């Protein structure tokens, strides 16, 4: 496989992960789709950089570490070297949160 094919597969995988993460919220899903569009590159790159810098300013009240992964995910759309790490982190994070949610639901179902 050529490198361009690998990059396209990683980009498609990133898009699938972002859709899966935001699928339950229509507003968030719409925003994510607009930011992931190819024509939004001029907005996505500066927003990603600002979110990463905001993540490093986590000691301030409005800023926080939550900004860092969002900024990396936005930059990964345009920077192929970030995609494998961001993809695997998104997949692990989704699996972890799905497991936590499943255990929480099971525990609440047992109480009824």
N, C-alpha and C positions, 0 to 999 in steps of 0.2 A: 504494500500500500504506500502511496506517496504521502508526503507530509501535508499537502493541501487537503487530501481526502481525510486524513486524521484530524486536521484542524476543523474541517466542516462537521465531522462526526461529533467532536467535542463541543462545538458551538451549538449543534442541534440538541445535544444532551443537556447543555446548560439551559437552553430555552425550555426544554421539557421539565427540568427541575424547578425552574422559576414559575412555570405555569402550574405545576403541581402544588407548590407552596402557597400560591395566591388564589387558587381556584375557588375556595370557599367564600371569598370576599369579592363581590363584583367591582367595587370601587378600586380596591388594591390591584385586582387582576387587570382592569382597564389601564391603570397607571403603569403597571409593569409592562404591559403589551406596548404601550406608546414609547416607553423608555428603551425597550428591547428592539424596536424597529430600526432598520439600517439608517434611515434618514435622521434619527435622533442622536447620532454620534457626537455632534457638536454640543449637545446638552449632557450626554451620558458621561463623557470623559471628565469635564470640569466638576460635575456633581460627584462622581466617584472620588476624585482627588480631594474635594472639600469634605466629603464624608469620612475619608480616611484621616485627614488632619483633625477633624472634629472628634474622631474616636481616640486620638492621642491626647485630646484635651478633656479627658474623662473626669477630671477633678471638678470641672465647672458644672453647675446644676443642669443646664439644658443639654449639654453634650454628654456622651457616654460611649461605652464600649460597643453598644448596639450599632453604632454608626460604622464601625470598622468592617464587619462582614458584608454589610450592604454596599459599601464603597468598593470592596474587592470584587463582589459579584458584578457590579456595574462595569468595572474596568475589565473584568474577564471576558466580557462580550467582545471587546476590541483587542485585547492582548492575549494571543494564543498561549503564551507561556504560563499564564495564570489559570487557564481553564481546567487542567487536570486536577490541580489541588482544590480549586473552588468546587468543582463537580463532586469530588469525593467527599468534601466537607458537607456539602448540601445533602448528599445522599445519606451520610451518617447522621446528620442532624435530623433529617426527616424520619429516619428509622428510630432514632432515640426518642423523638417527641411522639411518634405514633405509638411506641411501646409504653411510654409514660401515660399517654391518654387512654390507651386500652386498659392498663392496670387500674387507672383511676375510675374508669367506667365500670370495670368488673367489681371493684371494691364497693362502689355506690350501688350496683345492682344487688350485691349480697346483703346490703343493709335493708333492702325493701322487703 
